Amino acid sequence: MKNWKKLLACLLVGLMALTVFTACDASVGAPMSPKRSDAESAKALCKQFDNMTYSKELSDKAYTIASWVAGTEPSCQTSKDKLYRWAHVDNVVKTYLEKKSYATAFENMGMGILGTDTFTPGFDIKPDADDPSDIIFVLPKDGTYPEAMTKAAKGKTKLGVAYVVKDGVSYAVVLFG
C-alpha cells in the first residue's frame, strides 16, 4: 500500500512539473482589452516609416481609441489579419469624418476628449454597405502595414500607437501627426 502511495505521489509531482513547461497563453479566451505600446513596439513601427518619431501624446490618444474599441466587444469581429469594429453614427460624425476632423468626430462618438484635430488615423474607417448609418473601423494586426497606414503617414513626422488585444492577437491603433 505504501508503494502505491509513493507511486501516486511521484506521478502527481511529475504531472505538476509538466504543467510548468507547457506553453499556455493566459490571454487566449480572455476578454478583449486595450494595451499601451511599449518602447520596442513603438520603435519597430517608427522604423517602418521614414522620418517618424514616437509621440507619447499620440499614443495616449491611440490608447483612448483602443479602450473604446475594446469596451464594445459584441460589435467586433476578426478576419485574417484585421479586427473590424462597427459603430452607429449620426450625420454630424459623418461630416466631421469627411472633413478629416478625426478628434472631433471621435469625441462625438463618445470616445472621450482627444483634443485638437491634429492627427490622422493609420487605420481604415469606412461606411458599412449594409447599413448606411454605420461605419467600420478596420484595425490591422500588429506587424502589418496596410495601405491606409502608409497613406496616413505621408507628410507626417510623429506617430503614436496602442493596441486592442483579442484572443491573444494584437491589433494596432496607429495615429500620425
BAMARKOL-498050 format. One record per residue (C-alpha): residue number from 1; residue in one letter; x, y, z. Coordinates in pm, whole numbers, plus 50000, padded with zeros to 5 digits. Layout:
N
<kolgu i="NUM" aa="a" east="X" north="Y" up="Z"/>
...
# end
This chain:
177
<kolgu i="1" aa="m" east="50000" north="50000" up="50000"/>
<kolgu i="2" aa="k" east="50286" north="50238" up="50085"/>
<kolgu i="3" aa="n" east="50443" north="50174" up="49744"/>
<kolgu i="4" aa="w" east="50118" north="50272" up="49569"/>
<kolgu i="5" aa="k" east="50101" north="50595" up="49765"/>
<kolgu i="6" aa="k" east="50461" north="50675" up="49677"/>
<kolgu i="7" aa="l" east="50399" north="50592" up="49312"/>
<kolgu i="8" aa="l" east="50085" north="50808" up="49305"/>
<kolgu i="9" aa="a" east="50270" north="51095" up="49473"/>
<kolgu i="10" aa="c" east="50553" north="51069" up="49216"/>
<kolgu i="11" aa="l" east="50302" north="51070" up="48930"/>
<kolgu i="12" aa="l" east="50130" north="51380" up="49067"/>
<kolgu i="13" aa="v" east="50462" north="51560" up="49111"/>
<kolgu i="14" aa="g" east="50554" north="51465" up="48755"/>
<kolgu i="15" aa="l" east="50224" north="51600" up="48619"/>
<kolgu i="16" aa="m" east="50268" north="51924" up="48811"/>
<kolgu i="17" aa="a" east="50621" north="51960" up="48672"/>
<kolgu i="18" aa="l" east="50493" north="51907" up="48317"/>
<kolgu i="19" aa="t" east="50236" north="52186" up="48355"/>
<kolgu i="20" aa="v" east="50519" north="52429" up="48429"/>
<kolgu i="21" aa="f" east="50673" north="52353" up="48090"/>
<kolgu i="22" aa="t" east="50358" north="52378" up="47878"/>
<kolgu i="23" aa="a" east="50316" north="52695" up="47675"/>
<kolgu i="24" aa="c" east="49987" north="52841" up="47785"/>
<kolgu i="25" aa="d" east="49884" north="53191" up="47689"/>
<kolgu i="26" aa="a" east="49650" north="53330" up="47952"/>
<kolgu i="27" aa="s" east="49524" north="53592" up="47709"/>
<kolgu i="28" aa="v" east="49358" north="53336" up="47480"/>
<kolgu i="29" aa="g" east="48991" north="53332" up="47566"/>
<kolgu i="30" aa="a" east="49034" north="53643" up="47781"/>
<kolgu i="31" aa="p" east="48805" north="53938" up="47710"/>
<kolgu i="32" aa="m" east="48915" north="54195" up="47458"/>
<kolgu i="33" aa="s" east="49131" north="54465" up="47616"/>
<kolgu i="34" aa="p" east="49333" north="54776" up="47531"/>
<kolgu i="35" aa="k" east="49710" north="54770" up="47567"/>
<kolgu i="36" aa="r" east="49957" north="55057" up="47571"/>
<kolgu i="37" aa="s" east="50259" north="55039" up="47343"/>
<kolgu i="38" aa="d" east="50598" north="54970" up="47487"/>
<kolgu i="39" aa="a" east="50925" north="55122" up="47368"/>
<kolgu i="40" aa="e" east="51010" north="54825" up="47147"/>
<kolgu i="41" aa="s" east="50679" north="54814" up="46962"/>
<kolgu i="42" aa="a" east="50683" north="55190" up="46904"/>
<kolgu i="43" aa="k" east="51046" north="55181" up="46787"/>
<kolgu i="44" aa="a" east="50972" north="54898" up="46542"/>
<kolgu i="45" aa="l" east="50680" north="55093" up="46398"/>
<kolgu i="46" aa="c" east="50886" north="55414" up="46365"/>
<kolgu i="47" aa="k" east="51145" north="55218" up="46161"/>
<kolgu i="48" aa="q" east="50878" north="55126" up="45907"/>
<kolgu i="49" aa="f" east="50821" north="55490" up="45815"/>
<kolgu i="50" aa="d" east="51083" north="55749" up="45721"/>
<kolgu i="51" aa="n" east="51141" north="56049" up="45947"/>
<kolgu i="52" aa="m" east="50898" north="55929" up="46218"/>
<kolgu i="53" aa="t" east="50944" north="55994" up="46586"/>
<kolgu i="54" aa="y" east="50744" north="55843" up="46869"/>
<kolgu i="55" aa="s" east="50483" north="56068" up="47034"/>
<kolgu i="56" aa="k" east="50355" north="55984" up="47382"/>
<kolgu i="57" aa="e" east="50067" north="56229" up="47330"/>
<kolgu i="58" aa="l" east="49953" north="56047" up="47016"/>
<kolgu i="59" aa="s" east="49998" north="55712" up="47191"/>
<kolgu i="60" aa="d" east="49773" north="55830" up="47474"/>
<kolgu i="61" aa="k" east="49508" north="55926" up="47218"/>
<kolgu i="62" aa="a" east="49553" north="55589" up="47045"/>
<kolgu i="63" aa="y" east="49501" north="55419" up="47382"/>
<kolgu i="64" aa="t" east="49176" north="55613" up="47430"/>
<kolgu i="65" aa="i" east="49054" north="55482" up="47094"/>
<kolgu i="66" aa="a" east="49175" north="55127" up="47175"/>
<kolgu i="67" aa="s" east="48985" north="55142" up="47506"/>
<kolgu i="68" aa="w" east="48668" north="55246" up="47324"/>
<kolgu i="69" aa="v" east="48703" north="54962" up="47073"/>
<kolgu i="70" aa="a" east="48780" north="54705" up="47343"/>
<kolgu i="71" aa="g" east="48484" north="54820" up="47551"/>
<kolgu i="72" aa="t" east="48241" north="54711" up="47279"/>
<kolgu i="73" aa="e" east="48337" north="54352" up="47201"/>
<kolgu i="74" aa="p" east="47994" north="54241" up="47070"/>
<kolgu i="75" aa="s" east="48032" north="54477" up="46773"/>
<kolgu i="76" aa="c" east="48379" north="54345" up="46681"/>
<kolgu i="77" aa="q" east="48485" north="54063" up="46452"/>
<kolgu i="78" aa="t" east="48820" north="53939" up="46330"/>
<kolgu i="79" aa="s" east="48906" north="53813" up="45986"/>
<kolgu i="80" aa="k" east="49251" north="53717" up="45859"/>
<kolgu i="81" aa="d" east="49480" north="53994" up="45983"/>
<kolgu i="82" aa="k" east="49221" north="54259" up="46078"/>
<kolgu i="83" aa="l" east="48978" north="54350" up="46354"/>
<kolgu i="84" aa="y" east="48651" north="54508" up="46245"/>
<kolgu i="85" aa="r" east="48454" north="54733" up="46482"/>
<kolgu i="86" aa="w" east="48107" north="54857" up="46380"/>
<kolgu i="87" aa="a" east="47977" north="55188" up="46513"/>
<kolgu i="88" aa="h" east="47641" north="55356" up="46466"/>
<kolgu i="89" aa="v" east="47698" north="55724" up="46380"/>
<kolgu i="90" aa="d" east="47487" north="56027" up="46301"/>
<kolgu i="91" aa="n" east="47529" north="56281" up="46021"/>
<kolgu i="92" aa="v" east="47734" north="56513" up="46245"/>
<kolgu i="93" aa="v" east="48000" north="56245" up="46293"/>
<kolgu i="94" aa="k" east="47996" north="56161" up="45922"/>
<kolgu i="95" aa="t" east="48050" north="56529" up="45838"/>
<kolgu i="96" aa="y" east="48350" north="56552" up="46074"/>
<kolgu i="97" aa="l" east="48496" north="56233" up="45928"/>
<kolgu i="98" aa="e" east="48457" north="56369" up="45573"/>
<kolgu i="99" aa="k" east="48637" north="56689" up="45682"/>
<kolgu i="100" aa="k" east="48910" north="56472" up="45838"/>
<kolgu i="101" aa="s" east="48835" north="56628" up="46178"/>
<kolgu i="102" aa="y" east="48901" north="56298" up="46349"/>
<kolgu i="103" aa="a" east="48935" north="56416" up="46709"/>
<kolgu i="104" aa="t" east="48602" north="56597" up="46690"/>
<kolgu i="105" aa="a" east="48433" north="56301" up="46518"/>
<kolgu i="106" aa="f" east="48567" north="56053" up="46774"/>
<kolgu i="107" aa="e" east="48465" north="56278" up="47064"/>
<kolgu i="108" aa="n" east="48113" north="56291" up="46920"/>
<kolgu i="109" aa="m" east="48115" north="55910" up="46914"/>
<kolgu i="110" aa="g" east="48176" north="55903" up="47290"/>
<kolgu i="111" aa="m" east="48545" north="55814" up="47296"/>
<kolgu i="112" aa="g" east="48637" north="56094" up="47533"/>
<kolgu i="113" aa="i" east="48834" north="56414" up="47489"/>
<kolgu i="114" aa="l" east="49100" north="56380" up="47219"/>
<kolgu i="115" aa="g" east="49193" north="56748" up="47186"/>
<kolgu i="116" aa="t" east="49259" north="56927" up="46862"/>
<kolgu i="117" aa="d" east="49224" north="56775" up="46516"/>
<kolgu i="118" aa="t" east="49596" north="56732" up="46461"/>
<kolgu i="119" aa="f" east="49618" north="56361" up="46390"/>
<kolgu i="120" aa="t" east="49530" north="56116" up="46115"/>
<kolgu i="121" aa="p" east="49437" north="55755" up="46190"/>
<kolgu i="122" aa="g" east="49655" north="55488" up="46033"/>
<kolgu i="123" aa="f" east="49360" north="55251" up="46004"/>
<kolgu i="124" aa="d" east="49059" north="55238" up="45774"/>
<kolgu i="125" aa="i" east="48728" north="55397" up="45862"/>
<kolgu i="126" aa="k" east="48471" north="55305" up="45601"/>
<kolgu i="127" aa="p" east="48092" north="55309" up="45563"/>
<kolgu i="128" aa="d" east="47903" north="54985" up="45616"/>
<kolgu i="129" aa="a" east="47749" north="54880" up="45284"/>
<kolgu i="130" aa="d" east="47465" north="54700" up="45466"/>
<kolgu i="131" aa="d" east="47369" north="54989" up="45697"/>
<kolgu i="132" aa="p" east="47439" north="55349" up="45589"/>
<kolgu i="133" aa="s" east="47417" north="55473" up="45948"/>
<kolgu i="134" aa="d" east="47713" north="55254" up="46049"/>
<kolgu i="135" aa="i" east="48084" north="55291" up="45992"/>
<kolgu i="136" aa="i" east="48350" north="55025" up="46032"/>
<kolgu i="137" aa="f" east="48689" north="55072" up="46197"/>
<kolgu i="138" aa="v" east="48940" north="54830" up="46042"/>
<kolgu i="139" aa="l" east="49240" north="54777" up="46270"/>
<kolgu i="140" aa="p" east="49538" north="54590" up="46123"/>
<kolgu i="141" aa="k" east="49713" north="54307" up="46303"/>
<kolgu i="142" aa="d" east="50031" north="54426" up="46474"/>
<kolgu i="143" aa="g" east="50326" north="54394" up="46238"/>
<kolgu i="144" aa="t" east="50124" north="54452" up="45921"/>
<kolgu i="145" aa="y" east="50131" north="54782" up="45734"/>
<kolgu i="146" aa="p" east="49823" north="54824" up="45514"/>
<kolgu i="147" aa="e" east="49773" north="55092" up="45253"/>
<kolgu i="148" aa="a" east="49568" north="55309" up="45492"/>
<kolgu i="149" aa="m" east="49865" north="55330" up="45729"/>
<kolgu i="150" aa="t" east="50109" north="55414" up="45452"/>
<kolgu i="151" aa="k" east="49881" north="55689" up="45314"/>
<kolgu i="152" aa="a" east="49822" north="55837" up="45660"/>
<kolgu i="153" aa="a" east="50198" north="55854" up="45726"/>
<kolgu i="154" aa="k" east="50274" north="56073" up="45422"/>
<kolgu i="155" aa="g" east="50386" north="56418" up="45527"/>
<kolgu i="156" aa="k" east="50371" north="56331" up="45899"/>
<kolgu i="157" aa="t" east="50661" north="56328" up="46141"/>
<kolgu i="158" aa="k" east="50517" north="56174" up="46461"/>
<kolgu i="159" aa="l" east="50331" north="55858" up="46543"/>
<kolgu i="160" aa="g" east="50158" north="55707" up="46841"/>
<kolgu i="161" aa="v" east="50035" north="55353" up="46887"/>
<kolgu i="162" aa="a" east="49825" north="55141" up="47120"/>
<kolgu i="163" aa="y" east="49668" north="54801" up="47073"/>
<kolgu i="164" aa="v" east="49343" north="54613" up="47103"/>
<kolgu i="165" aa="v" east="49410" north="54256" up="47214"/>
<kolgu i="166" aa="k" east="49151" north="53995" up="47116"/>
<kolgu i="167" aa="d" east="49208" north="53622" up="47161"/>
<kolgu i="168" aa="g" east="49579" north="53680" up="47224"/>
<kolgu i="169" aa="v" east="49629" north="53876" up="46899"/>
<kolgu i="170" aa="s" east="49721" north="54247" up="46900"/>
<kolgu i="171" aa="y" east="49563" north="54488" up="46653"/>
<kolgu i="172" aa="a" east="49724" north="54831" up="46609"/>
<kolgu i="173" aa="v" east="49559" north="55167" up="46665"/>
<kolgu i="174" aa="v" east="49814" north="55395" up="46497"/>
<kolgu i="175" aa="l" east="49785" north="55773" up="46481"/>
<kolgu i="176" aa="f" east="50009" north="56005" up="46278"/>
<kolgu i="177" aa="g" east="50069" north="56373" up="46345"/>
# end
